[in-house]
Amino acid sequence: MDNTKLAVSAEPDQRPGSQGDDSWLITRAAVIGAGSMGSGIAAQLANAGVSVLLLDIAGEGDDRSAPAKAGVTRQLKAGGFMHPDSALLVEAGNIDDDIERLADAEWIVEAIVEDLDLKRFLYRKIEQVRRAGSVVSSNTSTIPLAQLVEGMGDRFAGDFVITHFFNPPRVMPLLELVGGNHTRRETIQKARRIAKIVMGKSVVNCRDTPGFIANRIGNYWMSVASLEAMKLGLGVEEADAVMGQPFGIPRTGIFGLFDYVGIQLVPLVWGSFMRILPAQDAHRLHDITKDEFIASMLSRGLVGRFGPGGFYRRKNAAGERVDEVIDFSTGDYRARTEPDVSSLGAIGDLRALCERPDRAGRYAWKVLSHLIAYAAGNAPEIADDVAAIDKAIRLGYNWTYGPFELADRVGIDWLIAKLSGDGFEVAPLLRHAQRSGGFYPERGSYLRTDGTIASPSKNPGLSLANLRRGTQPLRTNSSASIWDIGEGVVCFEIHTKMNACDIDVVEMVEALPAIVKSGFCAAIIGSDNQRAFSAGAKLDTFIEHVLARDWASLRQFIVRGQSAWLGLKYAPFPVVAAAGGLALGGGCELMMHADEIVAHSELSAGLPERKVGILPGWGGVTQLLLRQAERLEGVAAPAAAFATIVGANVGGSALLARDAGFLRPQDPIVMNRDHLLPSAAKRAKKLADSYVAPAFAQIETGGGEVARQLMATINPGMSLSPTDVRIAEKLAWILSGGEGGGILSEAAMMALELEAILDLVEFPETLARLQHMRNTNKPLLN
């Protein structure tokens, strides 16, 4: 196995050795418990290039490590690995035979069932074999740390923390970190750095209280939202409509969320809460474990998406596809209907919705009032500040706003008056917020849970959102801006929808070299957009020109993009792309013209133009061929580029983008999205110290014979339509250098790209594909 393929890091400039060396933090870990959570944690460590020993109970057959191996297989099927080869870094074993091998691990993660006695029994076995100074952590979601380490001795307690991941570990960014009274400071610091830098997590420091932050508040909200819906007589659809967009919560709402996480967790997770929460805790007044309807669902095996049904059902008992919800009055399933909730006309105004006297309005207020009262009342016990609580809820439950952000949005004075009118005891923290002007009195400031105000950070890190608060861009238009981010580096930011490239983006790229040369030394390309580096050229531009048969304007749009992108590659200063999210089509081409790409590990890159009836036209064919020629010889290079572009697939990780040739082996990959822009800026500054622009490339092409060889590589199993074959023939023609082949400049090959596109857009099938993708976001395979 080529270990360099798996090399990732968040701080490439600070690491010794090769780009794949994470030895300064961790080289080997162990995870005990190969269920969905434990195997997911192991997979994420392997995604970061860390060797992992995954242990579970011994199997009863010949293969005693079968349970752990099943965990690896589960993650391969579920997408837990960013690259299939990452699974090779996970070695399966069992607790009985391989416990002594924990001595090699620098971090040991316990992820077994929520049983205090079993966990303590396991810890005693771990303590007998682990190396001094190794970190031991539990993934518990409810059990306090003090109970876990009771009777374990000072050495164990000093090296022990709780690292509560959220499922699935690859996808969910939140990690709650809990230290105890005896945990060494070095242990907490090491766990935090591994979680943030190696695993890419957003770490929230929590106090050692039941459920920590996210589940303490989130599970309470789930109890209240479900029980109050049934009490008020709302149907499943009505409740989820109210709990969705008005609250800034995903469309799953409350009952869809229960189906997603599994209703079978109610007696396990919520039952654990009821055993450990203080007697006076308000959650006991909404004890979902005692609800008769939930109990009846569990007795019938109705556990949600991974059972025969839950609150929603997609297949009936006969296996037929249905769209049904459970009826709270009968317990039977009925057809799902659109909720008739007239008050959702106030969907964008939660306060207005809560003031409505109808059933939906009363339900919204019931949930909001209990949520805010509970969060404010318990905040001083569970966290240092309200920002930590809001962050934990946003990341752990995918809310747009945390509870205190919601409170500020509806108004503190209104909240207090309405809570008082309903007989709630108004928490002191709410009174502090009223006197301070909100939980977030000023931009960047927030309340500590003791009521004092935390000032904005003097070093908030590189963020374009932070820059906008106090500075103006060097140049801007409706689609892009150029920012001075310090130390002689500028940032080129696209800010269209999904960062699509239109003519204004091209214009700003054309202006970039002059701005950099006016007093700067380097440029990066990136933004705060979590979803996209750039989703490609704006389809509307193509569609408008094709409908008007305005070939001259379309030619100009393509030629200006080619010239602008190529100008970045040969500019007299380094350009580094900070690529995260989607980098498709023209956005992928923009990225490939940078001197270096710093990629987020979850980068999804590709050239899917075939699916919209055209080909890459801003140098994508040319640059991908050049990158493949760096590692392949002869016809293998154009064959690899041909297969990638005809396949039109979008890789789901930076490691897969590296396989496809969009990233070079030396391009750094960062695990933490928050580190992307800072790492790119650091790389650009370093490259500027001794930068020399690259020599103009010369491309050796093989002419018609190579084109025929490329077409012969098409797999009949691809089921290409006549339109697809036409596009493939044009691509083969470009990669072979046109009719005569020979040695071409990049500009000459990009001229072939242009000619191919202008030929393809005259076919009606191309317009149909462009319009269908624009209207449905799905390809038309005509």
N, C-alpha and C positions, 0 to 999 in steps of 0.2 A: 504493500500500500504506500502511496505517495503522501507522506505526512504533510508536505507543504500545501497540498490541496485543502487540508483541513485547518490551516493556520488562520486564526482570527485574533484580533485584539482591539481594545478601545483606545489605547494610547500608544500607537506604534512608535512615536519618537522616544518614549521613555523606557522601552524594553530592550534588553540586551540581546545580542545575537540576531538570528534571522527573524523575519516577520512572523514566523509561526511559533516563536518561543515565548511561552507564558510562564516560564519557570520562576520568574521573580514573584509570582503570586501563588500558583498552584500547578502541579503536574499530575497529581493522582488523587482521586477521590473515591469514596465508597458510598453506596446508597443501600440501605437495608429496607426491604419492602418493595416488591415489584408490581404492585397494583398500578392503576392508571396514574396516580400521582407520583409514586416512587420511580416508576419507569420513565415518566415524563421528565422528572428532575435529572435522572441519569442521562436521558437523551439531550437535554439542554446543555449539560456539562460537556458531553461529547461534541455537540455542535460548536463549542468553544475550543475544541482541540484538547480537552482534558481526558486522560485515561480513567475509566470508571470501572470499579468492581461492583456489580449489582447482585445482591444476595436476597434470597427469600427462603422460606421453609424448604426442607429437603423433600424431593418428590418420592413417591412410593414405588415407582417402577425402576427400570434399569438406569434411567437418566435422572440422577438425584438433583440436578440443576434445572430440570425442566420448568418449574414454576418461574424462575428468573428469566429463562430463555423465552418463555411465553410473553413476559413483559416487554422484551426487546421486539419481538414480533408484533406485539400490539402497537408499539410506537411506530414501527415501519408502516403499518397499515393506516394508522391515524394521522400520519404526517408530523410526528414529533421530531423526526430528524430532518435537518436542513439539506442533507445529502445522504444517499444510501451508504456511502463509505463511512459516514460518521458512526454508524452502528458497529463498525469494526473496533471502535475504541471502547465499547462496552463489553466487559467480560462477565459472563453469568456464572454464579456459584450458589452455594447454599450455606445457611448459617451453621449447620452441624459440622460440615467438612472444611469450610473455608474461613471460619471466624478468625483464625490466627493471621490471615492475610490482611486484616485491617491494620496491622502494624505498618504497612506501606502507605497508608492513606494520610494525607494532610488534612482532609475534611471528611468526616463521617456523618452522613445524613440519615436519621431514622425517620421512616415514613410508613410505619405499620399502623394497625387499627387503633382507634381512640380508646385504648384500655390502659389505665394507669398502671396496674399490676404487671401487665405484659411488657410495657415500656421499661419499667424499673428492672425487671428480670433481664431484659436485653442489655440495659446499660451496665449491669454488673458483669456481663460477659464481655462487653466492649472494653470496659475499664481494665480487664485482666490482660489485654493484648495490645491496646493502642499505644502509639508512640507519644512521648512527652511533647506537649505543646500542640498536638493535633486538635483541631476544632471538632466538637461534637455538637450536632444540632438536631432538634426535633421539628418535624413539619406539622405538629399538632395545630388544630384550628381552635381548640377551646380550653385545653388544660393549662392552668398557670404553671410557670416555670418552677416556682418554689415547690410545688407538689412533685414535679418530675425529679428534682435533684435531692429531695428529702432523703437523708441517710446515705448519700452517695460519697461523701468525703469531700474535702476541700479541693483536691487536685481536679477531680471530675467537675465540680461546680465551677471552678475557675475557668475551665475550657468549654463550658456549655452555654449555648444560646438556643433560642427558638428562631427558626427561619421558616416562616409560614408562607409558602408559595400558594398561588392560586391556579386553578386547573382550567385549561391545559398550560403547563409551565412554559412551553415555547411561546404561546400566544399572549398570556396574561402578564402585563409588565410589573404588577405589584408584588413586593415581598415585604412582609412585616417582620421586623427584627426586634427581638426582645432579649434584653440582658437581665440577669438577676443581681441580687445584692452581693453575691460572691464572684460574679463573672469578671474576669480580668479585662482591663481596658483594651489590651492588645488583642484579645480574642474577639471582642466586638468590632474593633477596627478591621481586623483581617476578614471577618465574615462579611462586613459591609463592602469592603473593596472587592472581594471575590464576587459577591452578588452583583455589584454595579458594573465592574469593569469586565469580568470574565463572562458572567451570565447575562449581562445587559438589563438588569432589573432596576426599577425605581424603588428605592428602599425607604420605608417609613419607620421611624423609631417609635416603638410602642412601649407602654408600661405593662408590667406583669399583672394583668387583670383578665378575667374570663372573656374569651373571645377576642381579646386585643381591641383593635379599632374597627376594621371593616365588618367583621361578622357580629361584633357586639351591636353596632348600629344597623347593619344591613339585615341581619337575621330578625331583629326586632321589627324593622319595617316590613319584612316579608310576613311575619306573623300578623301584624296589625292589618296590612293591606288585604290579606286573604280572609281573615276572620270577619273584618268589618264589611267586606263585600258581601259575604254570605248573610251576615246579620241584617244588612240593609236591603237584601233581596235583589242585588245586581246579578246579572248573568256573567259568565266567563268573558264574553266579548266586551260587555260594557265596562267591566272592571279593568280589563287590559287597555281599553281605549283611554280611560281616565288616567291610569297609571303610566301611560306611555308618554306621548309628546308633551302634554301639559306640564309634566314634572321633569322633562328632559331625560327620560328613561328610555332604553331601547324598546322597540315595538313588542318584544315579548311580554312587556308589562309585568304583572305579578304571577298569573297562573301559567303563562308561557315559560317564565323563568323557573318555576317549580318543575315543570315538565323537563326542562333542559338539565337542571342539576340532579333531578331524581327525587321523587316524593319519598322513596325509601330512606332518604337521609333524615326525615323528620324525627323518627325515634332515636336515631344515632346522634346527630348533631344537636338538634333542638333538645333532645333528651339529656344530653351532656350538659347543655346550658342550664336546664332546670335543676340539675343536681348540684351545680357549683355556684350559681348566681346567689347573691345575698337575698335573704328572706324578703326584704322590703323592695326588691327591684321591680320596677313597673312591668317588666317583661312577663312576670308571672300572671299579670291580669289578662294577657293575651297568650296563653299557653296553648300552642297549636298541637302539642302532643296529646292533649285531652279532647281534641275535637272529634266528635263521633263520625262526621262525614269523611274526614281524612282517614280515620281508622278503618272505615268501611272500604275505602278505595284500596288501602294497603292489603286488607284481607282478601280482596279480589285480584290482587297482583297488578293493580293499575298504578304503575310507578313513573309513567312519563314516556319520553321518547324511546327509551330502550326496553319498553315492555309492550303489552298489547294496547296500551293507551294510557292517558293520564287525564288532565283537564281537557286536553285536545286528543282527538284520535284521527289518524291518517289511514288506517286499515281496519275493517270490521272483522268479526270473528271468522268470516268466510275468506278473508284475505283480499277482499275487494277494496279499491281505493275509495276513501270517503273524506269528507271535510266536516268533522263533527266536534261538538263540545259536550261536556257532561252537564246534565241538568241538575242543579242543586236540590230541586224539589222532589225529583223522582229517582235520582241516581243513575238514570239511563242516559244514553247518548242521543243527541238530536243534531240536526243539520246546523252548521254554523251560519249565522246571519250577520249582516252589518249592524252594529249597534245603533239604536235610535236614541242618540243622546244629544238633544237639541242644545244643551248648554255648552257643548264642545265648540260652539261658535266662538267661544272665548278661549280657544285652545292655546293661543299665544300669550294669554294673560292668566297665570295661575291664581292670582288674587281675585280677579273677576269671577273665575270659575268657582272658587271657594265661597263667594258671596251669593251664588245662585241658590234658590230654595229647593230646586228639584233634587232628585235622588243622586245624580252624578255630582252636583255641587256639594251636597252634604257628605258624600263619600270622599271627595277630594279634601274637604276640610278635616274630616275625621283622621285621615292618614297624615296630612301635613301637620296638624296640631300635635298629634302624638309623636311624630318623628322629631319635630323641633324641640318639644318639651323634653323628650328622652335624651336627645343629643346634647342639649344645653345642660341638662341636669347631671349627666354622667361625664361630660367632657373633662372636668378637673381631675377625675379619677383615671381616665384612660389615655390622656395625651397632654403634651406640653402646650399645644396651641391649636386653634381651630383650623389652620391651614393643613396640618397633618391629618386631621379627621376628614376634611373635604377631599384631600388628595387620595386617601385610602378608599373612600367611597367611590370617587370618580374612576379610579383605576381598577378597583376590585369588583365593582358592579357595573362599570361602563356607563355611569351617569354623566350627563353634561355638567351638572352642578352638584356639589356636595350640599349637605343640609344647611350649613351656615351661609353658603352662597345663595341658596334658595331663600333663606330668611331675609337676606339683604335685598333680594329681588322683589319680594312681596311687601317689604317695609316693616321695620322693627316696631314702630309705634302701633301700626295696625295689628301686628301679630300679638303684641302684649295686651292690647285692649280686647281682642277677640279671645285670647286664651283666658284672660281674667274673667270675661263674661261667661265662659264655659266651666269655670270653677277650677282651672288648672292652677297649681302653685307655680308662679313665675320664677324660674331659676335665676340666681344672682348673675350668671354670665349674660343672660338676656338683658338684665338691667344695665350691666356694664356696656353692652353693645348699644343700648339706647342712648346712654350718656356720651359715648364715643363717636356716634354717628354711623354705627354699623359694625359688623364683625370685621369688615375690611374698610376702615375709615378713609384711607387714601390708597391710591394705586401703589401696590407693592407692600403696604403695611397690613397687619392683621392683629387680632387679639390673641394674646396668650390666654390660657384657660384660667389664670388667676385674675383676669380682667385688665391687665396692663397691655400696652400697645408695643408690638414688635416692629421696629423700624425696617424699612426696606434694606436689603442686603447691599453693601457697598461694592460687592463683586458678584453680581447675579449670573455671570457667565455669558458666553456669546449667544445672543438671541436677537433676531431681527425685531421681534415684538418689543424687546427692551430698548433697542435703538430708536424705534419709532416714537417712544415716549419723550425723548429729549433732543433728538437731532433730526436733520432733514437729509434726504438722499442727495448724492452728488448730481444725479440726473434721474428723471423719472418720466414715465408716461402711463397710460392706462393699463398697460400689460406687464411692465417690468421696471425695476429700479436698480440703481447702483449705489452701494453704501460704502462709506469709509469705516472699516471695522478695526482700524488701528494697526500699528507696527508696519505701515506701508502696504497693507493688503486691502483690496476692495472685494465686496461680495456682489455678484450679479444675481438678483432675485427676480424670478418670474412670479407674478401674483394673479394670473388668470384662473378660471375654474380648472381644477386639476392641473394647473400650470401648463395648459396647452399653449403651443407656440403659434402665434399669429404674426401678421406683418409688423406689428409694433414691437414684438419680442425680437424679431430679426433686426429691426431698426436699432434697438438698444444694444444688441450684440455688435452691430457695425460701429456703434459709438464707443464701445468699451476700450479698444486699444488706445485711442487718443486720451481717454481719461486716465488710464493707468500710466501712460508715458508722461502725463503732466505732473507727476510727483509721487508715484507709487511704484512698487516693485513686483507685485504679484496680484492675481485675482483668483477667487474661488467662485463656483457656481453652485447655488443651493438656496434653500429657504426653510422656514419653519413648518411647511406643509408636511404633515405626517403621512399623508396618503400618496403623494406623488412628487418625484423629482420633476418629471414632465411626462404627461400622458401622450405626447406627440403633437404633430401639426394639427391645427384646428380643422376639423373635417368640413365645417361650414365654408371655409375658404375654397376648398376644392369643389364642393357642391355648387356654390354660387357661380364659379367660373365655368364649370362643365355645363350647368343649365343654360348659361348665356352663350356657351360655345366661344367663350372669350379666351382663346388659346394663348394670345399674346400676354395677357395679364397672368395667366397661370404659369407660363414660362418664366415671367419676371419674378413671381413669387418663389419658384423653385430655384432659379439662378441666384437670387439674392440670399436665400438660405444657404445654398452651397458655398457661396463666396464668404459669407459671414462665419459659418462654422469652420471652414478651412482656414480663414484668417486667424482664428483663435489658436489653431494647431501650430502655426508658424509665427505667432506673435513673438516679439523680443522679450517676453516675460513669461514666467510659468503660470499655467492655468490648472487648477485642481477642481474637479467636480466632486461635490458632496452629495452622493446619490443615495436616496432612501425612498421607499415606497415604489411606485410605478415609474419605470423609465422605458417608455414604449415609443416605437417609431422614431419620429423626429427628435423626441427627448432622448432616446437611446443614442441616436446619432450625435446629438450635442455632447452627451457624456463622453462618447468615444473620441471626440476631438480634443479632449483635455490631455495635458501631459501625464496626469495621474488621476486616478479615481479613488477616493476614500468612500467605501460603500458600507451602508448599514447591512447587517447580516440578513435582514429580511427584504433586501432589494429584489424587486421583480422586474427583470429586464427582458426585452425581446423586440424583434422586428416583425410584427404581425401584419404588415401591409398587405400580404396576399389575401387576407380575409376581407379587405375592403377594396379589392380589385386592382391594386397598384403594387409598386415596389418601393423600397427605400430610395429616396431621391436626394437626400441631403448628405450624401457620402456614406451611407450605411453599408452598402455593398462593398464599396472601396475600402473603408476602414476595417470591416470584418475580414476581408480577404487579406489585408496587410497583417492583421493580428494573427490570423491562422498561418500565414507564411512564416511568422517568427518561430513557430514550433513544428511546422509540418513541411515536407518537401514535395516538389513536383505537383502532380495533379491532386494530391491529398489535400492541399490548402484550399483550392477552389471547390473541391468536393465537400469539404467540411462547411464552408460558407454557404454553399448551395443547399445542403441538407438543413442547415439552421433556418435559412430564410424561407425555403419552401415549406418547412415544417410549421413556421409561423407560431411556434410555441413560446409562451412566456414562462421563464423559470421562476420558481417560487422562493428562491434564496440567492444570496450573493455567491455561495459556493456553486450553485448550478449556473449562474451567470458566468462564473469563471470557466466552467466546463465548456460553455457555449462560445467562449472567446470574447465576450463583451468586456470582461475584466482580464487584465494581465496577471500572471502569477505574483508579480511584485506589488500589485495594488492592495493597500491595506483594507481589512474588513473590521469594522467596529461592531460590537455587540449592543452597545447602549445607544439608542437613537439620540439622546441628549448630547452625546459626545461627538456627533457627526460634524457639525459646523466647526467646533473648536479644533478637532483633529485635522480637518481639511485646511483651516487657516494656518495651523502649525506646520503642516507639510509644505504649503505654498511658500511660507516665509523661509523655510529651510532650503527649498529648491532655488529660491531667488539668490541665495548667497553666492552661487557659482553657476548661474544659469547660462546655457548656450542653446539657442533655438535649434531644433532638429534640422538635419539636412532634408531637402526635398526628396520624397520617396519616388522610386522607379519601380514599376510593377511589370513583371514578366508574365505575359499571357500566351496561351497556346492556340488561339484561333478556333476554326470550325471543328477540328477533331476533338478538342477538349469539350466544346459545347455538346457534341454527340455523346461523349463519354459521361458527361454530367446528366443528361436526360436519361441515359441508360441506368442510372443509379436510382431512379424513382421506384419506390416500392409499390407494387400493385395494391397492397393492403391499405395504402393511403386513401384510395377511392377518390382520386382527384377528378373534378368535373372538367369539361372542355375549357371553361374559363380559367381554372387553375392550371391546366396544361399550357394554355397560352401564356400565362404569367411566368410559369417555369421556363418556357422556351426563351422568353425575353431575359430572364435572369441568367440562364446559361450563356446567352449571347453576350451579356455584359461581362460576366466572369471570364469569358474566353477572349475578351478584348475586341469584340466586334468581328467583322468579316475576316480581317487579315491577322488579327492578333498582334504580337510583337511586344516591345517594351513601351509602356504608357506612363504618362504622368498621372497624378491623382486627378488633376483638372480634366484630363482627357477621358479618364474612366468615368468621372462624374458627369461628363457630357453624354456618355452612353446611358447613364441612369436617367438623365433628363429626357433623352430621345425615347427611351422605353416607356416612361410614364406618359408622355404626350401621345404615344401610339395607343396605350391601353385605355386612356380616358375617353377615347372616341367610341368605344364599344358601349352599348346600352347596359350590358351586365355590370360594368364598372360603376356607373351612376346608381344602379339599383343596390349594389353592395354598399356604396358610400352612404346612401340615404338610410338603408336598413340599419347600419351600425349606428348612425347618428340618432335614429329614432328609438331603437330598442336596446342599444349597447350589446347586441348579439350579432354574430356574423351571418350573412346570407350565403349559403353554399349553392349558388345558382350555376 
